[in-house]
Amino acid sequence: MATISDIAKASGVSKASVSYVLNNRQGSVSAETRERVLQAMRDLNYRPSPLFMRKHAKKTEVLGVAFTHPSLTMLTDHPYFSLILDGILTATTAIGWDLILFTTSRWSDFHKAMRSKCDGRCDGVILVGLAENTGLVEVFKERGMPFVCVNMGSDIDGATTVDVDNEAAAKTMTDHLISLGHRRIAFLAGQLAYPNAVARQNGYMTAIAGANIPFWPDYVPAGGFMYESGYDRAMKLLDLPPGDRPTALFCASDVIAFGAMAAVKERGLTIPGDITVVGFDDIPGAKTCEPPLTTIKQPLAELGKSAAEMLLRHIDGVTDMGETIVLPTSMIRRETDTAPKATV
């Protein structure tokens, strides 16, 4: 494969002159030199690499998307990520831009990879599901790379963030359960390394405290956002004596709720007759599971679309970094919540 050095040698010019021709810098070389270089490229069947062209163009017309969850299976197993990606694709497809997806399974590798990948192959990066204290925000700042953070909270200095009010939404759902008469409400949180997980737990705690319901640590077992975590924690809560067993399970994601519902059914209990189960996200399976799940709807595709549109404005210099966008949530009531049994 021919190189720039080969073209320079064949046309009798410097590599800098070849670069001027490749980048179409008018006036940098004479018309005669330009034609000699172009003829040498034709003779040697030279094709510049896409990365070279992108690095030397004003814009690559490519956005990077960094899913920073340490488990790559989250991309395929959890609709949360695919729905956000759908929204990003909606925005970029509309203007003919492409995407590069950055993934890795270990935080240390991701740090190293992101530093090396801020090399001109994309014009900006959308960070999705970033955990606290990873330092990746600083990586992009030091590289001067425009970026937008999705579902990370709004207190990131100098960063543009797109999110929902996770704390207020979780409080709304907990208040709803309290209004139905529940006092023994368990909360199955996500991984508390993630700001959205912390915010949802805070919303639950605020509502419990506001209703003067005694806090019981066993009702807030640690875990993650996956199905298995919901199943395992629900099983342990169902092992409590009947008088201590929660009458409602508030799950910090629909996927957690699906696991919890499987545990409840395996124990021969009914939903919502014996126990209420509610979720968060309103992914597609929430309306088709049996029974259909009461949940908090956050506009996942719109989060992705808004993030991409804001990043494009940053790249064009229309807006400065540092804006906070908060999209609305709503409670979707279906068939998994009701008042607790009077005898429980």
C-alpha positions as CSV (number, residue, x, y, z in Angstrom):
1,M,0.0,0.0,0.0
2,A,1.4,3.3,-1.1
3,T,2.2,6.0,1.6
4,I,2.6,9.7,1.6
5,S,6.3,9.3,1.4
6,D,5.9,7.2,-1.8
7,I,3.7,9.8,-3.3
8,A,6.2,12.5,-2.4
9,K,9.1,10.6,-4.0
10,A,7.2,9.7,-7.2
11,S,6.1,13.3,-7.7
12,G,9.4,14.9,-6.7
13,V,7.9,17.1,-4.0
14,S,8.0,17.2,-0.2
15,K,5.6,15.3,2.1
16,A,4.2,18.6,3.2
17,S,3.2,19.4,-0.4
18,V,1.5,16.1,-0.6
19,S,-0.4,16.9,2.6
20,Y,-1.5,20.3,1.2
21,V,-3.0,18.5,-1.9
22,L,-4.7,15.9,0.3
23,N,-6.3,18.6,2.4
24,N,-7.2,20.7,-0.6
25,R,-5.4,23.7,0.7
26,Q,-5.7,26.2,-2.2
27,G,-2.7,28.4,-2.9
28,S,-0.3,26.3,-0.9
29,V,1.1,24.6,-4.0
30,S,1.2,25.5,-7.6
31,A,-1.3,24.0,-10.1
32,E,1.5,22.1,-11.8
33,T,2.7,20.6,-8.4
34,R,-0.9,19.7,-7.5
35,E,-1.3,17.8,-10.8
36,R,2.0,15.9,-10.4
37,V,0.9,14.8,-6.9
38,L,-2.6,13.8,-8.1
39,Q,-1.0,11.8,-11.0
40,A,1.3,10.0,-8.7
41,M,-1.6,9.1,-6.5
42,R,-3.4,7.7,-9.5
43,D,-0.4,5.8,-10.7
44,L,0.2,4.2,-7.3
45,N,-3.5,3.7,-6.6
46,Y,-3.2,5.7,-3.4
47,R,-6.2,6.0,-1.1
48,P,-5.9,8.1,2.1
49,S,-7.2,6.4,5.2
50,P,-10.5,7.6,6.6
51,L,-8.8,8.4,9.9
52,F,-6.2,10.6,8.2
53,M,-8.9,12.5,6.4
54,R,-10.9,12.9,9.5
55,K,-7.9,14.2,11.5
56,H,-7.1,16.8,8.9
57,A,-10.7,17.9,8.1
58,K,-12.5,20.7,10.0
59,K,-15.1,18.1,11.1
60,T,-15.3,14.4,11.1
61,E,-19.1,14.4,11.2
62,V,-18.8,11.6,13.7
63,L,-19.9,11.4,17.4
64,G,-18.5,9.0,19.9
65,V,-20.7,7.3,22.4
66,A,-19.1,6.0,25.6
67,F,-21.0,3.5,27.6
68,T,-19.0,3.4,30.8
69,H,-20.7,0.6,32.6
70,P,-18.0,-2.0,33.5
71,S,-20.2,-4.9,32.2
72,L,-20.5,-5.1,28.5
73,T,-23.6,-7.3,28.8
74,M,-25.5,-4.3,30.0
75,L,-25.6,-3.1,26.4
76,T,-27.5,-6.1,25.2
77,D,-29.3,-7.2,28.4
78,H,-30.6,-3.8,29.6
79,P,-33.0,-1.9,27.4
80,Y,-32.0,1.3,29.2
81,F,-28.9,1.6,27.1
82,S,-30.4,0.6,23.7
83,L,-33.2,3.1,24.1
84,I,-30.8,6.0,24.8
85,L,-28.7,4.8,21.8
86,D,-31.9,4.9,19.6
87,G,-32.4,8.5,20.6
88,I,-28.8,9.4,19.7
89,L,-29.1,7.7,16.4
90,T,-32.3,9.6,15.6
91,A,-30.5,12.9,16.0
92,T,-27.3,11.9,14.1
93,T,-29.2,10.1,11.3
94,A,-31.3,13.2,10.7
95,I,-28.1,15.2,9.7
96,G,-26.1,12.3,8.1
97,W,-23.5,12.0,10.9
98,D,-22.1,8.6,12.0
99,L,-21.4,7.1,15.5
100,I,-18.4,5.4,17.1
101,L,-19.2,3.2,20.1
102,F,-16.5,3.1,22.8
103,T,-16.8,0.2,25.3
104,T,-14.6,-1.7,27.7
105,S,-15.1,-4.0,30.6
106,R,-12.7,-2.4,33.1
107,W,-12.5,1.2,34.4
108,S,-8.7,1.4,34.2
109,D,-8.8,0.3,30.5
110,F,-11.5,2.8,29.8
111,H,-9.4,5.7,31.2
112,K,-6.5,4.7,29.1
113,A,-8.6,4.1,26.0
114,M,-10.4,7.4,26.2
115,R,-7.2,9.3,26.4
116,S,-5.9,7.6,23.2
117,K,-9.2,7.9,21.4
118,C,-9.4,11.6,21.7
119,D,-7.3,11.7,18.5
120,G,-9.5,13.3,16.0
121,R,-11.6,10.3,15.0
122,C,-14.8,12.0,16.3
123,D,-15.9,15.6,17.0
124,G,-17.4,15.0,20.5
125,V,-18.4,12.3,22.9
126,I,-21.7,11.4,24.8
127,L,-21.0,9.7,28.1
128,V,-23.8,7.4,29.2
129,G,-24.2,6.0,32.7
130,L,-21.0,7.4,34.1
131,A,-20.2,6.3,37.7
132,E,-18.9,8.7,40.2
133,N,-15.2,9.5,40.7
134,T,-14.1,7.9,37.4
135,G,-12.2,11.0,36.3
136,L,-13.3,10.6,32.7
137,V,-14.8,14.0,32.7
138,E,-11.4,15.5,33.4
139,V,-10.0,13.4,30.6
140,F,-12.2,15.1,28.0
141,K,-11.7,18.5,29.5
142,E,-7.9,18.2,29.3
143,R,-8.2,17.0,25.7
144,G,-10.5,19.9,24.8
145,M,-13.1,17.4,23.5
146,P,-16.7,18.6,23.6
147,F,-18.8,16.1,25.6
148,V,-22.3,15.7,27.1
149,C,-23.2,13.5,30.1
150,V,-26.5,11.5,30.2
151,N,-28.1,10.4,33.5
152,M,-25.3,11.5,35.7
153,G,-26.9,14.2,37.8
154,S,-26.4,17.9,37.4
155,D,-23.6,18.8,39.7
156,I,-20.6,18.1,37.4
157,D,-18.6,21.3,37.2
158,G,-18.3,22.6,33.6
159,A,-20.1,19.7,32.0
160,T,-23.4,19.7,30.0
161,T,-25.7,17.1,31.5
162,V,-29.0,15.7,30.3
163,D,-31.1,13.9,33.0
164,V,-34.4,13.5,34.8
165,D,-35.1,14.4,38.4
166,N,-34.5,10.9,39.7
167,E,-35.0,12.0,43.3
168,A,-38.3,13.7,42.8
169,A,-39.6,10.8,40.6
170,A,-38.7,8.2,43.3
171,K,-40.4,10.3,46.0
172,T,-43.5,10.5,43.8
173,M,-43.7,6.7,43.5
174,T,-43.0,6.2,47.2
175,D,-45.7,8.8,48.1
176,H,-48.1,6.9,45.9
177,L,-47.4,3.7,47.7
178,I,-47.9,5.4,51.1
179,S,-51.2,6.9,49.8
180,L,-52.4,3.3,49.1
181,G,-51.8,2.5,52.8
182,H,-48.4,0.8,52.6
183,R,-46.1,1.3,55.5
184,R,-43.7,-1.6,55.0
185,I,-42.1,-0.5,51.7
186,A,-38.8,-2.0,50.7
187,F,-36.5,-0.3,48.2
188,L,-34.4,-2.4,45.8
189,A,-31.7,0.2,44.7
190,G,-29.3,0.1,41.8
191,Q,-25.6,0.2,42.3
192,L,-24.9,3.2,44.4
193,A,-21.7,4.1,42.5
194,Y,-24.1,5.7,40.0
195,P,-25.6,9.1,40.8
196,N,-29.0,8.2,39.5
197,A,-29.2,5.2,41.8
198,V,-28.3,7.4,44.8
199,A,-30.9,10.0,43.8
200,R,-33.6,7.4,43.6
201,Q,-32.8,6.0,47.0
202,N,-32.7,9.5,48.4
203,G,-36.2,10.1,47.0
204,Y,-37.5,7.0,48.7
205,M,-35.9,7.9,52.0
206,T,-37.3,11.5,51.9
207,A,-40.8,10.1,51.4
208,I,-40.5,7.6,54.2
209,A,-39.2,10.2,56.6
210,G,-41.9,12.6,55.6
211,A,-44.6,10.1,56.4
212,N,-43.0,9.3,59.8
213,I,-42.5,5.7,58.8
214,P,-39.7,4.1,60.8
215,F,-36.7,3.2,58.7
216,W,-35.6,-0.4,58.7
217,P,-32.2,-1.1,57.0
218,D,-33.3,-4.6,56.0
219,Y,-35.8,-2.9,53.7
220,V,-33.0,-1.3,51.6
221,P,-30.7,-4.2,50.6
222,A,-27.7,-3.4,48.5
223,G,-27.6,-4.6,44.9
224,G,-27.4,-3.7,41.3
225,F,-29.6,-2.9,38.3
226,M,-29.8,-6.4,36.9
227,Y,-32.6,-9.0,36.9
228,E,-30.7,-11.4,39.2
229,S,-30.2,-8.8,41.8
230,G,-33.9,-8.1,41.9
231,Y,-34.7,-11.8,42.2
232,D,-32.1,-12.5,44.9
233,R,-33.1,-9.5,47.1
234,A,-36.8,-10.2,46.8
235,M,-36.3,-13.8,47.9
236,K,-34.5,-12.6,51.0
237,L,-37.2,-10.1,51.8
238,L,-39.9,-12.8,51.4
239,D,-38.0,-14.9,53.9
240,L,-38.8,-12.4,56.6
241,P,-41.6,-13.4,59.1
242,P,-45.0,-12.6,57.7
243,G,-45.5,-9.7,60.1
244,D,-42.1,-8.1,59.1
245,R,-42.3,-8.9,55.4
246,P,-42.7,-5.8,53.2
247,T,-46.1,-5.3,51.6
248,A,-44.6,-3.3,48.6
249,L,-41.3,-3.6,46.7
250,F,-40.2,-0.4,45.0
251,C,-37.5,-1.4,42.4
252,A,-35.1,1.2,41.1
253,S,-35.4,-0.2,37.6
254,D,-37.9,-2.2,35.7
255,V,-35.4,-5.0,35.1
256,I,-34.9,-5.2,38.9
257,A,-38.7,-5.4,39.2
258,F,-38.9,-8.2,36.7
259,G,-36.5,-10.3,38.9
260,A,-38.5,-9.4,42.0
261,M,-41.8,-10.4,40.3
262,A,-40.3,-13.8,39.4
263,A,-39.3,-14.3,43.0
264,V,-42.8,-13.4,44.3
265,K,-44.5,-15.8,41.9
266,E,-42.0,-18.6,42.7
267,R,-43.1,-18.3,46.3
268,G,-46.7,-18.8,45.3
269,L,-47.7,-15.2,46.1
270,T,-49.8,-13.0,43.9
271,I,-49.1,-9.5,42.5
272,P,-50.6,-7.2,43.6
273,G,-52.9,-9.2,45.9
274,D,-50.2,-10.4,48.3
275,I,-47.5,-7.9,47.5
276,T,-47.2,-4.7,45.4
277,V,-44.2,-4.4,43.0
278,V,-43.4,-1.2,41.1
279,G,-40.5,-0.1,39.0
280,F,-38.6,2.7,37.3
281,D,-37.8,3.5,33.6
282,D,-40.9,2.2,31.7
283,I,-38.9,0.0,29.3
284,P,-41.0,-1.8,26.6
285,G,-41.4,-5.0,28.7
286,A,-43.1,-3.1,31.5
287,K,-46.4,-3.0,29.7
288,T,-46.3,-6.6,28.4
289,C,-45.1,-8.4,31.5
290,E,-47.7,-10.3,33.6
291,P,-49.2,-8.4,35.3
292,P,-48.3,-5.1,33.5
293,L,-45.9,-3.1,35.7
294,T,-46.7,0.2,37.5
295,T,-43.6,2.3,37.0
296,I,-41.9,5.7,36.6
297,K,-41.5,6.6,33.0
298,Q,-38.3,8.4,32.1
299,P,-38.0,9.4,28.4
300,L,-34.9,7.3,27.6
301,A,-34.9,7.9,23.8
302,E,-35.5,11.6,24.3
303,L,-32.5,11.7,26.7
304,G,-30.3,10.4,24.0
305,K,-31.7,12.6,21.3
306,S,-31.4,15.7,23.5
307,A,-27.8,14.9,24.4
308,A,-26.8,14.4,20.8
309,E,-28.5,17.7,19.7
310,M,-26.8,19.6,22.5
311,L,-23.4,18.1,21.7
312,L,-23.8,19.1,18.0
313,R,-24.6,22.7,19.2
314,H,-21.4,22.6,21.3
315,I,-19.4,21.4,18.3
316,D,-20.8,24.2,16.1
317,G,-20.0,26.8,18.8
318,V,-23.6,27.7,19.2
319,T,-23.7,27.0,22.9
320,D,-21.1,26.8,25.7
321,M,-20.5,23.8,27.9
322,G,-22.1,23.7,31.3
323,E,-25.9,23.6,30.6
324,T,-28.2,21.3,32.6
325,I,-31.2,19.8,30.8
326,V,-33.8,18.0,33.0
327,L,-36.6,16.1,31.1
328,P,-39.9,15.3,32.8
329,T,-40.9,11.9,34.2
330,S,-44.4,10.6,34.9
331,M,-45.9,7.7,37.0
332,I,-47.5,5.1,34.8
333,R,-50.0,3.1,36.8
334,R,-50.9,-0.3,35.6
335,E,-51.8,-3.5,37.5
336,T,-49.0,-4.3,40.0
337,D,-50.0,-2.0,42.8
338,T,-52.9,-1.9,45.2
339,A,-53.6,-1.4,48.9
340,P,-52.0,-3.9,51.3
341,K,-54.0,-6.7,52.7
342,A,-55.6,-5.7,56.0
343,T,-54.5,-8.9,57.6
344,V,-50.8,-8.7,56.5
